[in-house]
């Protein structure tokens, strides 16, 4: 079904690349879920193919991915195994955000880009127990103090996705009363990971706690300063569309599981294949409607972002709505797929059991439903 959204030869080649890594993730899906770890071999394969540098600008050796293309590859990856797809999505998404906004000085940004092309993996470290969801604007409890030659950073970050594989992190800390981003190497003295990740779904993201104790960074590690509400006068977070793209992939994987089941199973109480039973067809009809509506909306918003850059400042409501619709559609599709398959879908050996646990995590990825509704409500009063 995703093939309908391939517009040109470049899209086709990107989808082929994503399909290669989707297969690798799918083959290791059970292992990733059980061990809460993405195999090093898969990460190495993604680096070697250039997948991890897709959102680096072409001028620095990357793929120069558009938002539409990011959504396309992430949905395909999500069909294979959700946590691996989401993990790489954070890396790619952060780099897409930096590519769109260019908030750093040119030399710092180019240096990071070159490192990523050479294999560096990166993510943001923002969330804290004290502040909760970082999109709500809490001041970081992590503190950066100016010292001779740079800064010392102390604090604890939660939900540091892809933590075992990261080389660098963008740490948000309060510096002189203002939220500020610093680039920190995972190999620096005072940087530790605490293995706190013990969760129901999306286990392979390994979003452990990042603990920083008097970590020294040089002055040029200061990357970006925000106002006290942790906002800049820049673009809305379009890069977060990598999240609903992954959950649409999970929904598609669940649909395929249900199709395979009804195509191969016929109880002796029926004289027609299961796929021909009216209430089963009704459920598949509802699945189709949910996927079609959410996918068209998601890709339409991404394409509008790419095509009309002058409109980007006004697109927050659409971006948030696309995530909310896709996320809730994915929940419905997985639920209906499990209703079709029945109690077998609850068994550990059934892929739907893992897909159900993984898809639930999307409710807690930003932006939350209530924040999306608030943004959409306020927009109606200002239009």
N, C-alpha and C positions, 0 to 999 in steps of 0.2 A: 504493500500500500504506500510506503514511503517513496517508491519509485516515481509516483505521480508528481512529486515535488522536486524532482531533478530537472533543472532548467537548461543545462548546457553541458558541454564536455568536461568542464572544470568540476562542476557538481558531481558528475559521474565518477571522475577519478577520486575525488574526496570520499565519496560513498564507498568505493572499492577499498580504499585504505582503511576506513572505519570498519568495514565488513571484515577485513583481515583481523583486526584487533578484537572485534566483537566475537569472532570464533574462538580466539585465544581465551578470552574471558569466560565464554560459555563453557568451554572444556574444563576450566578450573573453578567453575561457580561453586560447586559443593565444597571444595577445599578452601576457597576464599571465605565462605560462610562459616565453616567449622573452625578454621584457624584464625579468623579475623585478620587476614594478611593477604595482600596481593603479591603473588610470586615475583621474585626479582627478575625472572626470565621475561615476564610480560612487560614489566617496566623497561627492561633493556631493549626489548623488541620495539616498543613505542618510541624510544629515543632514537634507535637506529633508523627507523622508517621516516623520522621527521615529524611524527604525530605530535610530540610534546612541544614543538616549536611552531605549530600551525598558526597561532595568533600573534607571533612575532612579525613585525612589518617586513615586507620583502627586501627593503633596503638594507636590513641587517641580517639577511639570510633565512628569514622565516617564510611562512606560507601566506601572510597577509590576509587571514581569514576575515570575511565579512560576518555580521551577526547572523544572517540567514544561513551561511555555511556552517557556522558554529552549531546552530540548532540542528542542522541536518546530520552532522557527524555525531553529535551527542545522542540524538535519538537512536541512531543505528547502534552505537556503542551500548546504550542502555538495554537494548534487546538481548545482549549477551549476558551481562551481569551488572546489576544496578550499582553496587557500591564501588566497583572499579571505575565505572563510567562517571559516577558523581565525583569521585576523588580527582580524576584527571580533568573533569569539568571545572573544578575550583582553580586548578593550575592554569588551564587555558583561559578561563573567564577573567581571572585577575589580570592576566597579560593582555586580554582584549580590552579591558577597562583602561589600562595604562596606555595602550595604543590609541584609543579613542580620545582620551583626555590629555595625554602628555603633560602630567602635572609636575614631573621632576625636571631638574636641569638636564640638558641634552646629553652631557657626558655620562652622568649616572645611569640614565635610561639606556643609552647605547651599550654601556658596559654590561648591564643586566641582560639585555637582548643577546649579546654575543655569548654570554655564559649559558643562557638557555639553549641556544643553538648547539652548544657544545655538550649539553646534557643536564644542566642544572634544573632541578624541580623547585617550585616556589609556591607559597600560599600566604594568605594573610592570617595573622593571629590577632583576633579582635575580641572575641567573646570572653566574658569573665563571669564568675558566679555573682559578683556584686552588681553587674550592670544588666545581665540577661541578654536579650536579643540586641545586637549592636545597631540595628536599624532604628532603634527607638531613642538613640541619642544620649545614652548615659555617659558620664565622664569616666575614662579608664581609671581603674584603681592601680594599674601598673604605672610606676613613676620613673621618669627619666630626669636625672640630675646632671647639670653641666659641670664638667671637671676639666682639668687642663687637657687640651687636645681633643676633647670630644664629650661623651656622655656616659653615665652609668645607668643601667636599666635594671629595675627589680620589680617582679610581679609574677602572676600566674595567669595563663590563658587556657580556657577550656575549648573543646571542639576544634582541635588543631588537625584538620583532616589531612590524610596522606602522611602523617607525621613520621613514620619510619623511613620514608623515602625522600623526605625533603632535604634540600641542601641549604636553602635560605628561606627566611620568613620576614614578612613585613609586619613588624610589631607596632601596635598603636599604644602609645603611652601618654600620660599627662606630663607635659614639660612646661614649667613656668605658667601653670594654670590653663594650658591650651592643649587639646588633643593633637598629637604629632606622630607621624609615621617614621619608623626607623628600619633600615635594612640590617638584619642580623643573620650571621652565619650559624648554622646548626652545630658547627664544630668549635665554636668559640667557648672559652672557659666560662663556666657559670651557666651554661645552657644545658638543660636536662629535659628528658621526656619522662613523665610518670604514667605508667600503663593503667589508666583509669577506664578504658573503653570496654565496657561489658554491657552490651545492649541487645535489644530484641531483633532489630533489623539493620540493614546497611552496615553490617559488621566489618566488612573489609575496608571501610574508610579509615579505620584505626584513628579516630579523632581523639587522641590522647591529650592530656594536659601538658602544656609547655611551661616549664618553670625557669625563670630567669633570676639569677642571684648576682647582683653587682656586675652585670655583663657590660664590659667596656666596648663602646663603638666609637670610631673616629668621627670628627665633625661632618665629614661628607656622607656619613650614613644617615643623616637627617634628610628625609625625602620630601615630606609634604606636611604642611601645617594647616589645621582646620580652625573654624571658629569654635566657640565653646559648645555649640550644639552638634559638633562633629560633622559639620556640613561645609561644603564649599559652594561657590556660585557656579558650579559646573554642571555636568550632565547627570540626568537620572541614571540609575544602575541597570542599563540595558543588558549588560553582561550576565546578569542573574538569570536570563532566559536559558542558560545552560542547564538550570535545575529542572524546569518543567519539561525540557526536551528529554532528559533522562527518564522521567516518570512516564512520558508518552511511550518511550521504548519499553518500559516495564509493562505497560498496558498492552502493547502489541504482542509482547512475549506471552502474556496471559491469554490473550485471544487465540494465539496459535496453539497453545496447550489445549484449550477447550475444543478447537477445531479438530485437532489430532484425536482427541478422546472420542468425540461423537462419530468420527470417521472410522474408528476401529472397534467400537464397542456396541453390541446390540444384545440387550438382555432377552432371555427366552420368553419374557412376558409380552414382547412386542412383535408384531409381524411386519414392521417397517424399520428401517435404520433410525437410530436415535436422532440424527440430524433432521429427519422429516417429521418429528413430533412437534405439534403446534407450539407448546409452551417453550420448547427449546429454540425454535425459530424466532419466537418473540424475544427471547433473551439475546440472541445473536443480532437481531434487529436493533435493540437498544444499545448493544455494544458498538455496532457500526455507527449509529447516530452520534454517540458520545465521542468516538475517535475522530470521525470526520469533522464535527463541529470544532472540537478543541484544536485539532491539527491545523485546520484552515485559519483559525484565529491566530494561533501561535506563529505560523509562518508569515501570515499577512503583516502582523505587527513587526516582525524581524525585518521583512523586506521594506516596510515603510521607513524604519530606522536607517537602513542603508541608502535608500533612494532619496530621502528628503532630509539631509542633515540640518537644514535650517529650521526644521520642526522638532528637533530632538528635545529641546527644553520643555516642550509641552506634552511629552509622551509618557510621563510617569504613570498616569492612570491606565493607559493602554497596556503598558508593560506589566504592571501589577495585576491587571485583570486577566492577561494572558496566562500568567502563572497560576492564578486562582482557578480559572476555568480548566486548564490542562490538569492540574493536580486533582481536582474533584472528579474530572472525567476518568482519570487513571484509577482512582479509588473505586468508582462505580464499575469500570470494566473488569478489574480484578475480582471484585465481589460477584459480579454476574458470571464470570468464568468459573468461579468456585461453586456457584449454585448449579451450573450446568454439569460439572464433574461430580458434584456431590461429596459425600464424606471422604472419598479417596483423596480429595484435595487437601485434607488436613494431615495426611501422612508425610513423614519426613522425607521419604523417597520421592515424593511428588514435587515437581518444580513449583507448582502453585503455592505450596506452603511457604517457600522462601520468598516468592514474589509478593505474597500477602504481607509478610513481615517488612519487606523492603519498602513497599509502596506507602505504608503508614508513616514512614519517616518524613515523607514530603510535606506533611502537615506542619512540620516544625522547621522546615527550611524557609529562609526569608524570600519574599515578604509573607507574613502570616495573613490568613484570610481577613481577620478583623482590621489589619492595617490597610489592606487593599480596599476594603469597603469604606474605610474612613477617607482614604484619598479620593475615591470615586465620588463619595458623598459631597466632600468639600468642593470638588471641581464643579459640581452642578450649581453651586451657589456663586461661583466666580465666572461661569461662562456667560 
